[in-house]
Amino acid sequence: MRNQESVLIVGAGPTGLTMACTLLQHGVECRVVDRRKGPATEPKALILWSGALEVLRRVDVADCLAKRALPLAGASYWSNGKRIGQVRFGSLADTAFPRPLCVPQSITEGMLYSRLRKLGGDVEWNTTLVEARLADGAGSVTATLSGPDSATPSTVSPRWLVGADGSHSKVREATGIAFEGSTYPRDFLLGDGEFSGDLPMDEAQYHLTPEGVLVVVPLPGGGHRVFFDRDVTGEVSPLSDDDLQTLLTARGPSGWQIRHTSWRSTFRVHTKVASAFRSGPVFLAGDAAHCHSPAGGQGLNTGVQDAFNLGWKLAAVTHGADPALLDSYEVERRPAALRALRNSDRQTQLWMLRAGPKRVLRDTALKLASATGALDRKMVPELAQLDPGLESSPAVPGRLSAAGGGGSRESDTQPDRKSALRPGVRLPDTSWHPLSGTSAGSLHELLAAGRHTLLVIVGGAGTADADRTAERTADVVARSSVADQTDVVLVTGRWPEGGGDGSGPVMRVVDTGQGLVSLAERAPVVIYVRPDGAVGAWSSHPDLPALTSGVSVLTDPAGRAA
């Protein structure tokens, strides 16, 4: 820890590793410590949904993960031996990942760790946070670390301390932040292994019996995970294969047999969220900030999105952006965590209905929701976590005047822009033809780099004024706090005569999908897109040179003049 311009991350699970990769990609060094001996070997969490996969794509590991994963086609719900509900995956639009992927957490962590080392970072294993202390006024923090070779613990003073150290977070404990929620009155048991019988090959199954739930998930490369609940016994040892078989026989279809297991676990499940995600220079992310039921596979997915959100903001402030940007982390991520908690808790409560009228009502509701397609329309988008839900964030000021005035939430003053230019929403994808500066064939392919982006959009084939406006935009960006992490893209509707100028810092594309140029039908538009793909702010003016004067506000991630 060389100076105060540093980030100390405690915990090298998926959340901590994603944050470290994000910081390094944005040009900020960080220190990562973990009390474990090395990367995880247990498979633990299995499911990666679309929102998390888009984050992992931004840190350049999603493609490698996809090669090791099993795409899931859907999920089905069973009661009294009959299928009562079904949801199909694959219909999500505007994402490169329309289906969830099944891949063990150990593989995800391993690929993130490899990416971290490729970026020049590493993890200090066998290193424990002994204590963390906030100074009076919470303006600074000191952390005491104990490593494998240190006879005496060392004390460091990072500019920021990030707790990504799990549900029993020592960082959270040190700040005194409450962890609010409850623990389910059930033990949960699982086993990964090889089975015989007609088990599902590409879908998850939920068998809801009066004795308890059986969840079956196929694993990449063969094999399955089985998951059960039972009354609390106080026993924490994993069940034997024979004990797991007894549960499988009681709750599953006939003929399912365990050949052998490779991993077994018994655990309790909590549904909790931290009362705050920040205390001065200390932040919480992942399981340190929220922990979930495994229903729906929300925990890891929410954590890596926490990590990217906080990572790019810490990087921007390190480079000189307004520190107020960091206030938006809790505003944006705590509601997202609460949504994920409610979702997983709702599913878990459905699992635990045993008998009587409520069970009949549940089965009837699942049949109806499946038959009408409501399960597909409602459940899948919630689980995928693609909608960032950032409309109330201070880091998405919305429409700005061309003169560089303050932000306005009235981004729907032009009806044709209402949906695409609402502050805080993901821009829908559009295909385009790259002319110069980029090889990306679509908007989302460009945004997958996880950088700040300014889109200068004009109708038609563009003009000399359009080129000059884009170049002036690039000049303004060059003086901003995030210059090295920002791309400027000139988007036109038709090929320019002569093919366009391929020189300079501006990327040039032709919007063949017409998804962006349709926003500039009345007047040219400049849109600031955050590294997470959400609309941060936008400005419009019929006079292209005048439009440039508003760009200085757009280039600051907090929505203020750079």
N, C-alpha and C positions, 0 to 999 in steps of 0.2 A: 504494500500500500504506500505508494510514493508520495502522494499529496492529497489534499482535500478534494481535488477534482476527480474523485473516484467513486465507484459503486462496489459495495461489498454485498454479494449474494450468498445467503446461507441456504444451502440445499441444492443438490444437483440432480433432482428428478426432472421430469419433463418440463415443469414450469421454470425452474431455475436455469436449465440448459437453454430453453427457448429464449429466455430473457437475455442470457449472456450472448447468444448468437445474434440477437437483434441489436444489442449495443455495439458489438464488434462490427457488424455490417454497416452501422451508422457512424463508425469512426470513433467509438468510445471504448477505452479499455475498462476492464472490470476484473474483480477477483471473486472466484467461486470456491466455497469451502463446503465439505460434506463430511459428516461423522462416519459414513460407511467406508469400507475398505476399497470399494470400486463400484462401477456401474451395476445396476440391478441385474439379477439373474432370474428372479421370480417373474412369471408372466403377468400377474396382477390384472390391471385394466386391459380390456381387449378392443373396445370399439372407438374408432375415430370417425367423427361426423364431419360434414362438409365445412362448417365454420372453422374447426380446428385444422382440417386439412389445408384450407386456404392459408392459414397462418404458417403451417409447416412448409407450404410451397414458398412462402416469402423468405424463409430461411434456408431454402434449397434442400429440403430432405423429403418432401412429399413424393416425388417421383420414385425415389429409391424405396420408400416405404410401400408404395403401391405394388412394387414387384415382389414384395415379401408377404403381401396381405391377401385375404380372401374377401372379395366384394360380396356383400350380403344382398340377396334379392328381396327379402321381406321378413316379416314376423307373423306368427299365428298364435292364437289363444284357444286353449282347450279346456273343457269342463265335462265331467262325467264321460270321458273318453271320446267326446265329439268336438270338432272344431267349431267354435262359436264366433270367431273373429279373425280377420286377416288384414294386414297392411302391407302394401307393396312399395319397395324403394325404387328409385331410379327416375322419378318424374320431376325432381327439382330442376328448375330452370336457372339460367344465369350462373352456373358454377361448373367448374371442371370436375367436380366430385359429386355427381348426383346420387351416388349410393354411399352408405357408410362402409368403411373397411374394417375387417377384423384382423388385428395384428397385436401380438402380445406386447405389453408395456416394455418388457426388457429389450425388444427389438427397437421400439421407438426411442428409448433412452440411448441405446447403443449408437444409433444413427445420428442423434442429436450430439452426442459426445464426439463422434468422429467429425461432424461438421464444426463443432467448437474448436477442435484442435487444428483443423484445416484453416480456420480463420485466425489462428495464432493464439488462441486461448487454451486454458486447461483447467482442471479441477484439483484442488488440494484435498486429497482423500485423507481419511483418518484425522480430520481436523474438526474440533468441536467448538461451538460457541459457548464459552463459559458464562458470560454475562454481557448484557448491553445496557448502557446507561444514557438516558437523555439528559442534556444539560438543562439548567434552569431556563425556562422560556422555550424549551424544545427546539432551539435553533441549531443544535449540533448533537452528535451522538458519538460515543466511544464504545468499542467492542473488544472484549477480551477473548482471545482464541488460544486453544491448546492443540498443538500438532503432534504428530507421531515422534518427532525428534527433538521436541522442545522440553527441556526440564522445567523451564519456567514459562507460564503463559505469556503471550505477547498482547499488547494493547495497541489498537489502531483507531484512527479517527476518520472514517470515510465521510465523504460529503453526503452520501445516501446509503442506507442499510435496507436491504430487501429480505424479508422473511419468506422463503419458499421452502420451509422446513417442515411441512406436513401438519397434520391435525393436532399434534402435540407440540406445536411451535414454541421454541424457546424465545424467539424474537417477539412473538405476540405476548407471551408471558411477561417479558421484560418491559413492554410498553404499558402493561396493565389493561390492554384492550379486552373487553369481555367477549367470550365465545358463546353466543346465545342459541339455544335450541334444545333438542332432546335426543334420547337414545331409544331406538326401537326395542320393545320388550321381547325380542326374539334373538336366538343365535342364528348365524348364517354359515353355511358349510358349502365348500366347493371342491371339486376334483377335476383335474385335466388328465386325459388319458385316451386309451384306445378302447373301443366298444364294439360289440357285435350286435346285429339287429338293424332294422330299417330306420336309422337315425337320419335327421335332416342334413342335407349336404350344403345348402346355401341359404338357409333361413334360421332365425332364432325361434324357438318354441317355448311357450309358457303354458304349463299344465297346472291348472288351478283346482286343487283338490280340497276336500274337507280337512285333510291332515296337514296341508301346507302346500307350498309351491314347488314345482320342479321347473327350472329353466335349463334349456339345452342350447348350446351355441357351437356350431362347427368351427374348427380351428384351421388356419392355413397349413397346408402340408399334410392334412389328415388328422383324425382324432376329434374329440369334442370336449367341451367343458360342461359339467353338470353342476347345478347350484340348487341348494335346498334351504329352507328355514325350519326351525324347531323351537320348542319352548326353551327358555333360558335354563341352563343347567349349571353354570359356573365352570364348566369344563372348557379349556382353551386348546387342548391338543387336537390336531386334525383327526378326523375319523379314519378308521381302517377301510380298505377296499370292501371288506365284507359288510361293514356298517353302511357304507355308501350304497352298496348293492341292495341292502334291505330297503332303504329309502327309494331307490330307483324302481324296485319291483312294486312297492306300494303305490307310487304316484305316476309311474310312466306306463307306456304301452307294453303289452306282453312281448317277451322275446328280447328285450334290451338287456345286455349283459356287459359288465365291466371285464375287460381282459386284463388291463393293468393301468395304474395311474402313474403319472410323472410328477404331479404336484398336487398337494391337498392343503386345505386351510380351513380354520374355524375362526370366526371373528364376530364382533358386534358392529352394528351400523348406527351411525349418528346422522342427524340432520341439523346442522348448525351453521351459523354465519357470524363473522366478527361484527361487532357493533360499529367499528370503523375500519377502513382499509389503510388509514394513514394516521401517523402521529408525528408531526414535524417532518424530520428527515428520514423517518422509518416508514416503510410500506410493507403490506402483506399481500401475498398472491397465492393462488392455488389452494391446496388443502389447508394452508395456514390461515386463509381467509374464509373458507367455506368447505364443508364436507357433506357428502351426499350419500344417499342410498345408491347401490350399483344399478338400480333400475334405469334403463335408458342410456347407460354409459355416459353420464354427464360430467363427472368430476374432472377427469383428465382434460376433457375438451374445454371446459370452462377455464381451467388453470392455464393452458397454453395461450388462450385468448387474453387472459389477464396479463400474461408475460409480455406479449407483443405490444399491447396497449401501453403498459408502463414503460417498456423498453424504449420505444421510439420517442416517447415524451421526455424521458430522462436524457436521452441523447440530444434532443433538440435544445433543452435547457442548458446542457453542458456546452453546446455550441453558441449559446447566447440568446436563445429565445426567452420570452417573458416567463419567469418562474411560476406565474399564475397558471400556466398550462398544466402543471402538476395537480392543481385543484380538481381538474376534470377526471382524474383517474377514478376516484371513489364514486363520483357522480355517474360515471359511465359503467363501471364494472360491478358495483354492489347491486344495483337493480338487476343486472344480467345474472348474477349469482343467485339472487332471490327467485328469479324466474326458473332457473334450472333446479333449485331446491324444491320449489312447488311442484314442478313437473315430475321429478323423481319420487317425491313423497306421495303424490297422487297415485302413481303406478304401484308403489309399495303397499299403500293402503288397500288397493284393489286386490293385490296378492293375498292379503291377510284376512279377507272375508272368508269365513269358514262355512257357515250354514245359515239357513233361515231366509226370510224375505229379502234381505240385502244381497245375498248371494244370487238369488233368482233375478233381482233387479239388475245386478251387475252383468249377468250373462245376457239378459235381454238387451241391455244398452249396448253391449259389445256387438251383438248380432245386428242391431239396427245401424250402429255407426259404421260397421263394416259393409253392410249392404248398400248404404247410401253414399259410401266413399268419404264419410266424415273423418274416419280414422286417418286416411291418406292425407286429406286436406289440412287437418288440424294438427295431428300428432307429429308427422314427419318434419314440417317446418320448425316446430318448437324444438324437437330434438336436434335438428341440424344446426341451430344457432347461427343462421346466416344473417338474420335481421339484427343489426347492431343496436337498434333502439336508442339512438343518441340525440333525439330531438330536443331534449331539455339540457343538453350539455353546454357549458360555457365555451367549449372548444369548437363549436360549430355555429358561428354567428349568422350564417345564412347569406341573404342578399346584401351586398355592399354597394354604395354609390360609386360611380366612376370617378368621383373627385376624391375618393379615399376616405369617405365618411364612415360612421359607425355601422355596425351590423344591424340588420332588421330581420325579424322572424317572418315578415310578410313576403316569403319567397314565392307565394302563389299569386302575386299580382299580375302575372302573365299566365293565363290558364293553360296554355300549351306546355308550360314548363312545370306545372304543379307537381307531378309525380317524380320526375327525374331530378329536380333541383330542390327538393325538400332537404333542409339541412340535416345531416346525420344519417342519410340513407345511402345504401350501396348504389352506385351507378350501375344500371343494367349493362350487360356486355353488348358490344357491337363489333362486327367484323370490319377490318379496314385493310387497305393495301399500303404497306410501308414504302415511302419514297426515299427517305434518307434518315440516318441517325439511329434507326432501330430496325430490327428484323421481326418484331412482334407482329403477329397477324390479326390481333384483336386488342380491344381496350383492356380486357382482363388479363391477357397475356403480358401486356406492358406493366399493369399494376401489380402483377405477381412478384415483381422485384422488390416490393415493399418500400418504395421511396415516395417522397413528396412529389406531387405531379401538378403542373399547371397546364390545362388544356385551353388553347386559344382557338376558338371555333368560329369559322366564317362559312357562309353559304357559298355556293358556286365553286368556281375553280380557284378562288383566292385572287388577290391583287398585290400590287407592289406595296400598298398600304398594309395589307395583311402580313406580308413578310416583315415589313418594318416594325409592325406592332409586336409580332412574335419575338423579333430580335431585341426590341426595347424591353419586353417582358424578361427575356434572358438576362439583359443587363441589370434589371432591378433584382432578379434572383441572385445574381453574382454578388450583390452587396448585402444579401440577407443572411440571417443566422444559420440557415440550413442549405446554403448554396451547394455544397458538395453532395448533398443527399436529395437534390431536386432536379426533376426533368421538366423541360418545357416542350410541349407538343403542339404544332400547328396542324389543325384538323380542317380540311376543306372537303367540298362535296364532289368535285370533279378533278381530273388530272389537269394540272396547269400546263399551259403551252410550253413546250421545250422540256417538260419533265421536272421542272423545279430546281431550285438551288440546293445542292447537297452539302454545302459548306456551313460552318458556324455551329453554335451550340444548340440550335433548335432542331428537334426531330420533326419530320414532315410526313403526314399520312393522308390518304384519301379514304374518307368514310364510306366504303362501299355498302355497308349495312344501313346507312342513313340514320343510325340511332342517335348520333351526336349533332349532326348538322341540322336535324329537325328542330333542335333547341335554339338555333340561330336564325330562324326564319324571319323574325322581325328586326333583330339587330345582333351583331357579333357578341359573343359571350366568352368570358374567361372564367374557368372553374378551377378552384383549388381542391384537389383530391388528396385526402390524408393517406399516410402509408397503409392504413387498414382498408382502403378502398372506399371510404365514406366521403360524401360531399361535405367539405368543411365550410366553404364560402364560395360565392360567385358574384360576378359583376357584369353588367351589360351597358352598352352605349352605342348608338348608331354611328358615331364618329370614332373610327378605329384609333387614331392618335390620342383622342381624349380618354379612351378606355385605358390606356397605359397608366394614367395617373392614379387609377384605383388599384393597380397591381401590388403596390407596396404593402397594402393591408393584407392582401391574399397570401403573400409569401410568408407571413408569420403564422406559425402553427396555432397560436393562441388567438388569432384573429385581430391582432393589433399591428400597427406599423412596425416593420422590422427595424 
